[in-house]
Amino acid sequence: MYHSRRRGLYAPPARHTSAFATLGQLGAVAGVGAGCILLAMIHLAALARPLYVVAAFWLALRYRRQSAFAYVTLTLWFWSLSPFVRRVIDHFGGFNVTNIVIVTPNILCGIMIWDMVTARGLLRRREAALGAIALACVTYGLIASFARGEVVPGLISAADWFCPLAYFFFFLSHADTIDEADKYFGTFIPLNTAIVVAYGFYQYVSPPPWDVQWVLDTQLTNIGVPVPFGLKPFSTMNDPGLFAVWLAAVLLLSLHFRNALTVVTLPAALLLLPLTLVRSVTASAVLGFVMAVLLGRGRMARSGLLVIVMVAGAGGILTLLDPRSGATLVKRFSTIENLGNDQSARTRAEIYASAPAMIATHPMGLGIGALGRGALASDAEGYPVMDSGPLAIYLALGWFAGTLYMLAFFGVTAQALKAALDCRSPAALALASVAVSGASVILFTNVVGLQGVPIWLASGYAIALDIRSRKAARVFRATASHALRG
């Protein structure tokens, strides 16, 4: 039995209350985005960009006062929708490489620092040990950037490296009230999936002008041609790789966090994911569903098995609906049998062949500011694009700190899986499948920023569920023991 917060325990809100709150979040985010887009349309894009960030931060503070997990789902709305708002503002106001709109979700994550600092003994908890090691390694990478005189690049990259870890610690700090999260995620996941999938199909069939302009302005060669059925869908994200990572995560979470809308969104998402042509992420999603079948029980196992069957049939259905897309899929995925003829595979092989020499040149690391968005703001040696998680980690952190970070990273995903098995929670198993499948693609992509958020968030959430389960078991045993003595 739960009591009030005032008395030290917590009663999770009714599902309909949190559902309305999640719908309210979407309305608020859409209102902020629409208002800023209107400003851009009347040639006030210079005002629209900072106003979007300020309004988003105000919303985040407001929802954080309401509920820790209402705030979390709000930040996830901004992760998934801010790139779209950025593109539309740039379409009407002119392309801006340093558009501040894109870092809005990173800024919102800063609010989590307060919870991390005020949670008593958080970093000393054994469940947080691996996360603390990763945090120490990233802090070293930031100091290394400062030592090289790259203060601004280091701070810019810090937003991408620290944000995923912030989610991990945030969930651990709220393990006692973790039951509340299920209500918010139960509405957020189906609704968010519906939006990004619907827009993804619209974009694929009839690319809107702001998306066409984005492809032309950025000159991205891996997106395809901005014509009907010529683009790799990237939906509300900025490129197909990021969208595939997000879509795979919400697909796996749909195994538990679902409602009536999932009946429509899940098959549609399964059709859309292969169209991104991101083979590694598609394969990782299948891995996650196989985990659900092998480790799940009852409804979870049946759901995972059904999804695998649907994945197998998705290609056939897509071929019937659009033979051109079916032929593209066959051509892309058939290169797995002969990677020597695949350009992306050859490029990645060349990167790994040169990796030892690159790392040996900088044994102490270049600092986190030398990679990603930070590198764009630096005049020194850097790598703005690095499609290899291990190489990015070792280049940024060096041999020693890089190895510690890698051990902590894989250790946390293993910890999440163990937590799911120990507490026997369907939610924890869905979360663990996200963490494990996300970690499995580390050879093909970096795992910071948006790519890292699903992994660390899901790990922290699953471990928090196990903490809550063990605490409830202790309370039950103590109550039973007291009753027997009485």
N, C-alpha and C positions, 0 to 999 in steps of 0.2 A: 504494500500500500504506500502511495506517495503522499507527502505532505507539502506544505507551501515552501517557497524559497526562504521566507522569513524564518522558518523553523529549521533551516539547514539542509532540507532535502528538496527534491524538485519534481513537479508534476508536468510531464510533457504536454504541450498544447493539443487540443483536439485536431484531428486531421483536417477538418474543413477550415479551421482557423488559419493553419499554416498554408493551406492551399490558396486561400484568399490573399494571404500575405505575399505568396510567390507571384500570383497574378498581379498584385499591386506593384511588386518590384518590376515586373516586365513593363507595366504601364508607365512607371516612373522613368525607367531607362529609355523607353521609346519616346517619352515626352521630352527628355533632355536631348536625345539625338535629333528628334524632329525640329526642336527649337533651334539648335545649332546649325542644322542643315538649312533652315529658312534664312538664318543670318548670312550663311555663305551664298545663298541664292540672290541676296540683295547686296552682294559685294562687301560683306562684313566678315569674311573668313578669318581675318586677323583677330577679330573679337571672338568668333565662334570657337576657335581651337582652345584657348585658355579657359573660356567659359564652360566648355564641356568638362574639363578636368575639375574645375572648382565645383560645379554642380554635382558631379559624380562623387566627389569627396564629401560634400554635405550630405548626400543620400547615404553614403557608407556610414557616416557618424550617426545619422538618424536610425538606421536599421541596426547598427551595433548596440545602441541603447535599448532597442526593442528585444533583440535576441542575437546570441553569438552566431547561430547557424542561419538566421535570416540574413545576417551580414555576409556570411560565407557565400550563400547562393547569389547574393547581389554581386559580389566580386566576380563570380563565374559568368553572370550575364554580361558584365563588362569585358571579360576575357573573350567571350564569343562574339560580341556585337561591335566592340570598338573599332576593329579593323574595317568593318563595313562603313561605319560612320566616317571614318578617316577618308575612305575612298570617295564617298559622295561629297564631302566638304572640299576635297582636292579637285573634284570634277568641276565644281562651280566656282571655287576660289583660286584655282591654280595649284599645280603639283608642288608639294613641299616635302623634301626628303626628310626633314627633321620635324615633321608634324607631331606635336606633343600629344595629340589625341591617342596615339598608339601606345603610349606608356601609362595611360590612365589606370589600367588594372594593377600595374606594378606599384603605382603610388598608393592605391587603395590598400594594398597588402601591408603598407607601413603601419596601419592601425593595429595590426596583429602584434607589433612589438610590445605594446602596452600589456597585452595578455601574457606574453612570454616573460616579461620582466616581473610582473606582479604575481605570477603563479608560483607559490612557495615550493622551492626545491625542485622545480621542473627539470633543470639540466642535470640534477643529481639522481633522478629516477633511472632505474636500470632499463626501462623501456625506451628512454630517451638517449641512452648512451651512444648508439651508433649515429643518431642524428646529431648529437653534440660533436662527435668526431668529424662528421662532414662539415658542420658549421665552423669548426676550428680550421679546417683545411681551406674553406672558402675565405675565411678571414685572413689567413696567410696569403692567399692569392690577391686579396685587396691591398694588403700591406706591401706586397711585392710590386704592385702597380704604382703605389705611392712612392716607393723607393726609386722607381725608374722615372719619376717626375710626371707620371700619367695620372694625375688626380681626377680630372674630369672623366677620361675614359674609364678609369677604375670605378667611379661612382655610377656611371651609366651601366656598366656591365654588372655591378653589384645588384642592381634591381632584378636582373634575370637570374643570377645565381642564388640570391637569398630568398626570393619569393617562394619557390617550391618548398624550401625548408621551413619557411614561416607557416605554411599550411600544416606541415607535419607536427610542429610544436603546438600550434593553435589547437588542433584536435586533441592532443595529449593533455593540454591544460584544461580542457573541458570534458574530460572523460566521465566525470560524475553526472553530467547532464547530456550524455551522448544520445540518449533515447530521443531527444528532441530533433536531432538531425534527420532521422528517418522520415519525419513528417514533411520537412521542407524538401529534401531530395526526392521524395516520392512524387512530388508535383513538378519540381524543376526538371528532372531528367526527361520525362515524356514531353513536356512542353518545349524545352530547349531542342530536343531531337526533332520535333515536328517543324520548328522554325528553320533550323539550319538545313534540314533535308529538303523542305519545300523550296527554300531559296536556292539550294544547290541544283535541284532539277530545273528550276526556272532559268538559272544562269546557264546551264548546259544546253538547254533547248533554244533559248533566246537571250544571249548575253546583253544585259542592260548597258547603257552608254558609259556609266561610271566604271564598270568592270572592264569594258573594252579600253577605256582611256588608261586605266591602271596598268593593263598589260603593255600598252604602248609606251607609257611613261617610264615604267621600270625596266622595260626591255628584258623581261624574264623569258628565257628560252625554254624552260621546262614546263610552262603552263599550257602550251599549245597555241592554236590560232584563234583569235577572238571572233569566231563565226559560229553560227548554230552547229552544235554537235562537234565543234572543233576544239573546245576548251576542256582541259582537265578541271572538273569542278573544284572550286575552292570556297564556295558558298560565302559566308560572312567573314571568313578568314582572309589572309593575304596570299596564301599559296597552297597548292594541293597537299603538300606534305603536312603542314600544320592542321589543315582540315581533316586529313585522314587520321591523324593522332587523336584529335578531338572526337571524331565520329566513332572511332574504335572504342574509345573510353565510354561514351554514353551508350553505345550498343551493349557493352559488357555489363554496365551498371543497370541496364534495362532488364537484366535477368531477375533483379530483385525490386528495383525502384520503378514501378510501373503502375499504370491505371488503364482505363478503357481506351485511351488514346494510343497506347502502345501497340494495340492490335493493328493499327494502320501504320504507325511510324517505324516499327521494327522491320517489316518486310521492305518498306521503301528505303530505309537506311542500308539494308543489306544489298539492295540493287545499286545504290549510289556509291558505296565504298569502293567496289572494284573499278568504277569509272575514274577514280582519282589516279589509277595506275601506279599507286605506291605499293609495290609488292611486299616489302618488308612489313609494313603496318597491317596490310590485309592478312598476311600469314600470321602475324602476332595476334590478331583478333580471333582467328580460327583456333590458335593455341589456347586462348582464354576460354573459348567455348568448350573445347575439349576438356580443360581443367574442370569446368562446371559439371560436365557429364560424369567424369571419373570420380570427382571428389564430392559432388553434391548429393543431396538426398531428396527423394520425392519430387516436389514441384520444381526445384532448382535443376535437378538432373534432366527431367523431362523438357524443361525450357531450353537447356543447353543443347540437347539432342535435336529438338525441333529446329533450333537456329542453324545447326550444322546442315540439316537436311535442306533448309531454306537457302543457305549459302550455295549448296551444290546445285540447286535449281535456279538460282538467280541469274547465272550466266545464260542458261537456256531461255529464260523468260526475256532477258534483255535482248538476246539475239532475235527473238521473234518480234519484239517491239521496234527494234532498230538494228538491222543487219550490220550497218556500218560500225556501231559501237561494239557489237559482238565480235566483228573481225578485228577491231583494234585491241580488244581484250585478249583475244587468242594470240595475236602477234606479240603483245607485250609480255604476257605470262609464259609464252612458249620459249622466250629467250633464257629462262631459267635452266633449260637443258643445254644451252650453249652460250654461257656467259662471255665467252671470248668474242662473240659478235655483238655484245650489248655495250653501248657506249658508256652508260652510267656505271656498269660493272667494271669496265676497263679503267674508268677514271678513279673509281674507289680503290681498285687494286694498285694503281700507281701511287695513290696517297699512302696506302699502307706500306708499300715498298720503300717509300722515302721517309716513313715515320721514324724509324730508329735514329737516323742521322739528324732529323729535325729536333727530336727530343734531346739527343746527346749534345747538341749545340747549346741548349739551354737547360742544363740539369736541375737548376733551382727554379725553373719556370719563368715565363714572361710576365705573369700576373694576369688576373682575369680581364683587365682592361685591354689586353692585346687581342681579344677574340670577340666576335659578335658585334653588337651595336657599339660597344666601346671602341673597337678598332676603327670604326668609321670616323670617330672624333679624334683620332690620334694621328700624329705625324710620324711616329716611330714605327718599327716593324710590327705587323699585326696580321690577323687573319679574319676578315669580316665574315667569311663563309667557311664553315668547317663541318662537312657532313660525316663526322666520325666522332662519336662520344669519347672513346678512350684517348684518341689523339688530342682532342680539344682539352681534355682534363689534364693530360700530362704536359702539354705545351703551356697551359696556364699555371699549373701548380708544381711542376717539376716531378722528379722520380719519387721522392719520399712522400710528399703530401698528396701527389696524384694517386699513388698506390693506396694510401690510407683512405682517400675519398672513394676509390673504386670498391675497396673492401666494405666500407660503410654503406655504399649505395646498394650493392648486392645483398649485404647483410640485412638491410632494412626490408627489402622485398621478401627475403626468406622469413624474416620475423613476422611480416604481415601474413604470409601463408600459414605459418605455425599458429599465429593468433586465431586465424579463421578456423583451423582444424580443432584447436583447443576449445573455443567457445561454441563451436557448432552452429554458428549464425549464418543464415543464407545471405544476409547483407554483407557480413565480413568476407564470405567466400567470393561474392561478386566483386568486392573491393580488392581482394587479394589477386583475383584474376586480372584486374586492371593493372595492378602494380607489376605482376610477373610478366604479363604480355608487353607492357610498356618498356620494362627493363630489357626485354629480349631483343629490342631493335637498336640497342645502344651502338652497335657496330656501324649502323647506317645513318644515324642522326645524333645531333647533340641532345643532351638531356637537361638543359636549363631553360628558363623562361616557360613558355606555354607547353613545350614538350615535356618538361619536368614536373609541371603542376599535377597532372593526373597521377603520376607515380607516387610522389611524396604525399599528396593529399589522401589518396586511397590507402597508402600504408599507415598513415597516422590515424585515419578513421577506423581501419580494421583493428589496429592495436588498441585504440581507445575502447572499442566494443569488447575486446577481451578483458581489459582492465575492469570495465563496468561489470562484466559477467563474473569475474573472480570476486569482486567486491560483494556482489549480490549473493554469491554462494557462501561467502564468509558470514554475511549477515544472517542468512537462512540457517546455517549451522549453529551460529550463536543463539539465535532465537529458539531453535529446536532444543538445544542443550539446556537453555534456561527453562523451557517448558517442561522438559523431563525432570529436571531437578525440583521444579515447583510442584 
